[in-house]
Amino acid sequence: MSPPRDLSQTPAVTAAPAQRTREPFVSPYMPKYPDPMSNISSFKIIESTLREGEQFANAFFDTAKKVEIAKALDAIGVDYLELTSPAASEQSYNDCKTIAGLGLKAKILTHTRCHMDDARLAVETGVDGVDVVIGTSSYLREFSHGKDMEYITDKAIEVITYIKSQGREVRFSTEDSFRSDLVDLLSIYKAVDKIGVNRVGIADTVGCANPRQVYELVKTLRSVVNCDIECHFHNDTGCAIANAYAALEAGATHIDTSVLGIGERNGITPLGGLFARMYAADKDYVMGKYDLKLIRNVENLVADSVEVAVPFNNYITGYCAFTHKAGIHAKAILNNPSTYEILKPEDFGMSRYVSIGHRLTGWNAVKNRIEQLRLTDMTDDDAKAVTQKIKELADIRPLSLDNVDSLLHQYHDAKKTSSHITILEKIATPDQLAEPAVKASTTQKQQQPIKK
Amino acid sequence: MSPPRDLSQTPAVTAAPAQRTREPFVSPYMPKYPDPMSNISSFKIIESTLREGEQFANAFFDTAKKVEIAKALDAIGVDYLELTSPAASEQSYNDCKTIAGLGLKAKILTHTRCHMDDARLAVETGVDGVDVVIGTSSYLREFSHGKDMEYITDKAIEVITYIKSQGREVRFSTEDSFRSDLVDLLSIYKAVDKIGVNRVGIADTVGCANPRQVYELVKTLRSVVNCDIECHFHNDTGCAIANAYAALEAGATHIDTSVLGIGERNGITPLGGLFARMYAADKDYVMGKYDLKLIRNVENLVADSVEVAVPFNNYITGYCAFTHKAGIHAKAILNNPSTYEILKPEDFGMSRYVSIGHRLTGWNAVKNRIEQLRLTDMTDDDAKAVTQKIKELADIRPLSLDNVDSLLHQYHDAKKTSSHITILEKIATPDQLAEPAVKASTTQKQQQPIKK
C-alpha cells in the first residue's frame, strides 16, 4: 500500500473523500489514504445506448424511440448522451438534429470516424460535441483502415482543430487501445492534448483488458495528458464494470455505458451495473447525482424496444437481486440487512425478499414469518419444529409461501389441542396443504417470497 | 511495473508461462516478466452449482437432476464439485452419498458450517473433502452467529483436526472476508495453516470487493500461509469475474464458480464467464484442461432446471456474443476475425455472424455477401450502390437477410439492361422486396445473419 501522498501536488483532485463520513460497510482493505488520482467520487457518465447500443444485434430505434430513451436517460441525470454518427444514414443525421434540439440537461455527443466529412456533418447537426475515433492497433491498421501512425496523427489534428474552431467539445479516442503500441498511443494522445482536445479516450474494443492492465495504462496516460480521460470497455471476458472502476481509480474521468450493456457482441459496461459498483464505493456521490430509482424504467424501455428479457441475474433489477434464501443468510438479514447486502434495495426502488419454502430454510426466517402472521402464541420450539417439517416437505418439492402459511396456521390451530408430535404427524405430505406446491418461476409474483 | 524478480526465491511457482509462445493478441501492457505468484496458468475450479447454485431463488434440484448436472460438469473437466451441506435436510445428506459414489473424476466436496456435528455428517457421506465456513466480519459476529474470534479459532482447529483425521481434504473459509478485520483474518488463517488445512478460503459474501482490494488481500495472505487459497466472489457490483482473475494473479489457486453464476441474490463468478476470461489470458491452459464446447449444454441444462432464460448477453453462449454489426467492424472481421474477437467462437462450439440488413452496414460486408451468393459480375461500385440502398431502406425498418438477398438479386438481374440509377429507382421501398422486413428477434434463426 502506498504511503500518504502530498495532496498539494495534485490540486485538480480534492481530498474530500477522506473527510467524508465513511459508510460502515467500507472495508478495512480500502486504502486508508485516498488515491490522489482517483475519480471514484467525481466521475461522469457518457451514455451510449443510442450509439453503441444501436450496434446491438437486435437494436432498431426509430426517431420516436430514440427521443423516449434520450429523455429517460436525461431524467436519470447522465452527463452525456452519445448518438450514432450522422454519416451512418440520413435518418441518423436527422436524429442527431432532433435530439440536439430537445433542450435536455445532458450534453449531446455524436460518434464519428476521424474524417473531415464526418466532422462537418456532426457540427451541422447542432450537437454539443463530437467523439472522434480511429483504430491504432496493428490489427486495425492492417485489416481495417490500413493507415500509419503519422497519417493518423495528422488527420486527428486536422479534425480536432476544425471541431474546436466550431465551438464544440471534442474527444479523440483510439480503438482497440489495449492492443496498440504504448509509445504510439502516448505520442498521439500527447499531440492531441497539446492542441486542446477536451478528452482522450481509451477503448477496449475487443473486451480483452483486465483491471490491473487498465489501471496501469490509465495511470501512465494520466501523467502524459492534462485533458479528461474517457474509457470504453467491452464485456467479452467479464471485466467491463471492474475495468471502469479501475480506470476511475487511476484517474479516468468519464465512463461509457449503455442500458443493460447492449452493444456489439455481448456489449459494454451496463449503466445499472456501474451504478451498483459506484454506489458501493461512494453512495453519497452516486445518489446525489443520479436518480437511481429510474434505472428500472429505462431498462424495461430498452429491453422492450430491442426485444430481449432483462437477464434474471441483472444488477439491481434482476428478479432475484435482493432475494435471500439460505437459512444462515436469512437469519442475519432479518437482524440487519447490511450483513448480506451491499446495496439497499429501497435506494433503487426495489424490495428485499426472504425465501423460506425450501430445504435450506432456517428457523429464524420461519419465526419472522410467524411474527408477520401474528401467530403470537408460537414459541421458538414451535418455530423449530415447523421448520423441520418445511425442510422435510421441501425435500420432495419446493413450497410456495401459501403452502408455508397454511402449514403455520394448521400448526397454530392444532397446537391448542395437541402435542407437537401429533401436530406434525397430521401434516404429512405437501398434498394435504391448502394450496398446491409451486415450482418457483421467474416472476416475483409467482415466487411469492416474504417481502420484508 | 515491477522489475524482474528472482524466480529462484519462489520455487513453488514455475516460470513456464514466460517461455510459452505468446498468442498474438497478448497486450503490450501485460507485464513482460510473469508475476511469480500468478496462477493464471495453473488454477483449479471448484464448481458450486450444486451448493451455491441451490441457494438461487428458483433452484430446486431433485437427486436425478443433481446427478445429471454433476456428470455434465465432470465431463467439462472441473476439478471439484461442491454440494449442499448434509445437515441441510435428509435429501441433501443422501444426495452427498449418491454423488460421492458416482466415481466421477472431479473430487466431491460438501460445504458445512464450522460445527463438529456437520463435520461428522459430511465425513459419513463419503465425500472427498469438506469446505468449512464461518463468518468473521463484525457484522456476522454481531448479527449472525454472535461468536468471538477466540471461539471461532478453537472451533476451527477442532473441526479441521477431526476432518483431517478422517483422511479427507479440508478447507477453512471465512465468510464476508472483505469486511473482516485484517489482523483477525490473518491470525486465523495462520493458525489453521499451521495444523495442515488443505486450503484457506476468502469469500466476498456480499459482493462488495473490487479487483485491487482482492489483489492486495490475496497477496498479503499468500505471504502468510503455505496452503492453497480458494476464492469465492459474489457479483452484486459486477466484479465477480474480474476479482477471480485478480485473485489468481495474486496467488490464489482455486476459484468457486456456478453455471450461469446462479446463487444467492444475483449469484457468483459464472463458469462460462471465467472460461472466457481465462481463455483470453492463457488459451492453451484452459483449452488443454477443460472441454469448452460442453459449456453450452450444461448452461442449457441448468437454465431449464431453474426455469430461467440464458441471458441475451451471456458470456460465450449469449445469442449475440459473436454477432458483428457496425460496418467498420464487419469489414475488419471479414479480413481477420482477430481484429474484433478475443474469443474464437469455434473453440466454444459457436459460430460467428455478421449482420448486414441495417443502417450501420458497410459495403465490405455487403460485398462479402455478394461473393457468397456468387453474383460474380457485381463490381465494388455495385456493392457500394446497393449498400446505400440498404441503408435507406433500413432507416425505415430493419431488413432480414432474405430482404438483402432479394435486393442483391434484383440489382444483379436488372444490371444486365439498366444503369445503376435506374436499377435503384426500381427498388424503391421495402414493401417491394420479395420477403417482408423482419424485426430482429432473440433467436439466431429469426435474425438470419450471415454465418461466416
Chai-1 contact restraints between the chains, C-beta under 6 A:
chainA,res_idxA,chainB,res_idxB,connection_type,confidence,min_distance_angstrom,max_distance_angstrom,comment,restraint_id
A,S27,B,F178,contact,1.0,0.0,6.0,A-B,restraint_1
A,S27,B,R179,contact,1.0,0.0,6.0,A-B,restraint_2
A,P28,B,L182,contact,1.0,0.0,6.0,A-B,restraint_3
A,Y29,B,Q213,contact,1.0,0.0,6.0,A-B,restraint_4
A,Y29,B,L217,contact,1.0,0.0,6.0,A-B,restraint_5
A,Q55,B,K325,contact,1.0,0.0,6.0,A-B,restraint_6
A,Q55,B,A326,contact,1.0,0.0,6.0,A-B,restraint_7
A,A57,B,C320,contact,1.0,0.0,6.0,A-B,restraint_8
A,A57,B,T323,contact,1.0,0.0,6.0,A-B,restraint_9
A,A57,B,S355,contact,1.0,0.0,6.0,A-B,restraint_10
A,N58,B,A440,contact,1.0,0.0,6.0,A-B,restraint_11
A,F60,B,P398,contact,1.0,0.0,6.0,A-B,restraint_12
A,A88,B,R359,contact,1.0,0.0,6.0,A-B,restraint_13
A,A88,B,L360,contact,1.0,0.0,6.0,A-B,restraint_14
A,S89,B,R359,contact,1.0,0.0,6.0,A-B,restraint_15
A,S89,B,K391,contact,1.0,0.0,6.0,A-B,restraint_16
A,S89,B,D395,contact,1.0,0.0,6.0,A-B,restraint_17
A,Q91,B,D395,contact,1.0,0.0,6.0,A-B,restraint_18
A,Y139,B,T339,contact,1.0,0.0,6.0,A-B,restraint_19
A,L140,B,T339,contact,1.0,0.0,6.0,A-B,restraint_20
A,F143,B,A332,contact,1.0,0.0,6.0,A-B,restraint_21
A,F143,B,N335,contact,1.0,0.0,6.0,A-B,restraint_22
A,F143,B,N336,contact,1.0,0.0,6.0,A-B,restraint_23
A,F143,B,T339,contact,1.0,0.0,6.0,A-B,restraint_24
A,S144,B,A332,contact,1.0,0.0,6.0,A-B,restraint_25
A,F178,B,S27,contact,1.0,0.0,6.0,A-B,restraint_26
A,R179,B,S27,contact,1.0,0.0,6.0,A-B,restraint_27
A,L182,B,P28,contact,1.0,0.0,6.0,A-B,restraint_28
A,V206,B,Y340,contact,1.0,0.0,6.0,A-B,restraint_29
A,V206,B,I342,contact,1.0,0.0,6.0,A-B,restraint_30
A,G207,B,I342,contact,1.0,0.0,6.0,A-B,restraint_31
A,C208,B,A280,contact,1.0,0.0,6.0,A-B,restraint_32
A,C208,B,I342,contact,1.0,0.0,6.0,A-B,restraint_33
A,N210,B,Y245,contact,1.0,0.0,6.0,A-B,restraint_34
A,P211,B,P211,contact,1.0,0.0,6.0,A-B,restraint_35
A,P211,B,A242,contact,1.0,0.0,6.0,A-B,restraint_36
A,Q213,B,Y29,contact,1.0,0.0,6.0,A-B,restraint_37
A,E216,B,Y29,contact,1.0,0.0,6.0,A-B,restraint_38
A,L217,B,Y29,contact,1.0,0.0,6.0,A-B,restraint_39
A,D236,B,I342,contact,1.0,0.0,6.0,A-B,restraint_40
A,T237,B,A276,contact,1.0,0.0,6.0,A-B,restraint_41
A,T237,B,R277,contact,1.0,0.0,6.0,A-B,restraint_42
A,T237,B,A280,contact,1.0,0.0,6.0,A-B,restraint_43
A,G238,B,I241,contact,1.0,0.0,6.0,A-B,restraint_44
A,G238,B,G273,contact,1.0,0.0,6.0,A-B,restraint_45
A,G238,B,R277,contact,1.0,0.0,6.0,A-B,restraint_46
A,G238,B,Y315,contact,1.0,0.0,6.0,A-B,restraint_47
A,C239,B,A242,contact,1.0,0.0,6.0,A-B,restraint_48
A,I241,B,G238,contact,1.0,0.0,6.0,A-B,restraint_49
A,A242,B,P211,contact,1.0,0.0,6.0,A-B,restraint_50
A,A242,B,C239,contact,1.0,0.0,6.0,A-B,restraint_51
A,A242,B,A242,contact,1.0,0.0,6.0,A-B,restraint_52
A,Y245,B,N210,contact,1.0,0.0,6.0,A-B,restraint_53
A,G261,B,N313,contact,1.0,0.0,6.0,A-B,restraint_54
A,R265,B,A321,contact,1.0,0.0,6.0,A-B,restraint_55
A,N266,B,N313,contact,1.0,0.0,6.0,A-B,restraint_56
A,N266,B,G318,contact,1.0,0.0,6.0,A-B,restraint_57
A,N266,B,A321,contact,1.0,0.0,6.0,A-B,restraint_58
A,G267,B,N313,contact,1.0,0.0,6.0,A-B,restraint_59
A,G273,B,G238,contact,1.0,0.0,6.0,A-B,restraint_60
A,A276,B,T237,contact,1.0,0.0,6.0,A-B,restraint_61
A,R277,B,T237,contact,1.0,0.0,6.0,A-B,restraint_62
A,R277,B,G238,contact,1.0,0.0,6.0,A-B,restraint_63
A,A280,B,C208,contact,1.0,0.0,6.0,A-B,restraint_64
A,A280,B,T237,contact,1.0,0.0,6.0,A-B,restraint_65
A,E307,B,S441,contact,1.0,0.0,6.0,A-B,restraint_66
A,E307,B,T442,contact,1.0,0.0,6.0,A-B,restraint_67
A,V308,B,F312,contact,1.0,0.0,6.0,A-B,restraint_68
A,V308,B,T442,contact,1.0,0.0,6.0,A-B,restraint_69
A,A309,B,A309,contact,1.0,0.0,6.0,A-B,restraint_70
A,P311,B,P311,contact,1.0,0.0,6.0,A-B,restraint_71
A,F312,B,V308,contact,1.0,0.0,6.0,A-B,restraint_72
A,N313,B,G261,contact,1.0,0.0,6.0,A-B,restraint_73
A,N313,B,N266,contact,1.0,0.0,6.0,A-B,restraint_74
A,N313,B,G267,contact,1.0,0.0,6.0,A-B,restraint_75
A,Y315,B,G238,contact,1.0,0.0,6.0,A-B,restraint_76
A,G318,B,N266,contact,1.0,0.0,6.0,A-B,restraint_77
A,C320,B,A57,contact,1.0,0.0,6.0,A-B,restraint_78
A,A321,B,R265,contact,1.0,0.0,6.0,A-B,restraint_79
A,A321,B,N266,contact,1.0,0.0,6.0,A-B,restraint_80
A,T323,B,A57,contact,1.0,0.0,6.0,A-B,restraint_81
A,K325,B,Q55,contact,1.0,0.0,6.0,A-B,restraint_82
A,A326,B,Q55,contact,1.0,0.0,6.0,A-B,restraint_83
A,A332,B,F143,contact,1.0,0.0,6.0,A-B,restraint_84
A,A332,B,S144,contact,1.0,0.0,6.0,A-B,restraint_85
A,N335,B,F143,contact,1.0,0.0,6.0,A-B,restraint_86
A,N336,B,F143,contact,1.0,0.0,6.0,A-B,restraint_87
A,T339,B,Y139,contact,1.0,0.0,6.0,A-B,restraint_88
A,T339,B,F143,contact,1.0,0.0,6.0,A-B,restraint_89
A,Y340,B,V206,contact,1.0,0.0,6.0,A-B,restraint_90
A,I342,B,V206,contact,1.0,0.0,6.0,A-B,restraint_91
A,I342,B,G207,contact,1.0,0.0,6.0,A-B,restraint_92
A,I342,B,C208,contact,1.0,0.0,6.0,A-B,restraint_93
A,I342,B,D236,contact,1.0,0.0,6.0,A-B,restraint_94
A,S355,B,A57,contact,1.0,0.0,6.0,A-B,restraint_95
A,R359,B,A88,contact,1.0,0.0,6.0,A-B,restraint_96
A,R359,B,S89,contact,1.0,0.0,6.0,A-B,restraint_97
A,L360,B,A88,contact,1.0,0.0,6.0,A-B,restraint_98
A,K391,B,S89,contact,1.0,0.0,6.0,A-B,restraint_99
A,D395,B,S89,contact,1.0,0.0,6.0,A-B,restraint_100
A,D395,B,Q91,contact,1.0,0.0,6.0,A-B,restraint_101
A,P398,B,F60,contact,1.0,0.0,6.0,A-B,restraint_102
A,A440,B,N58,contact,1.0,0.0,6.0,A-B,restraint_103
A,S441,B,E307,contact,1.0,0.0,6.0,A-B,restraint_104
A,T442,B,V308,contact,1.0,0.0,6.0,A-B,restraint_105
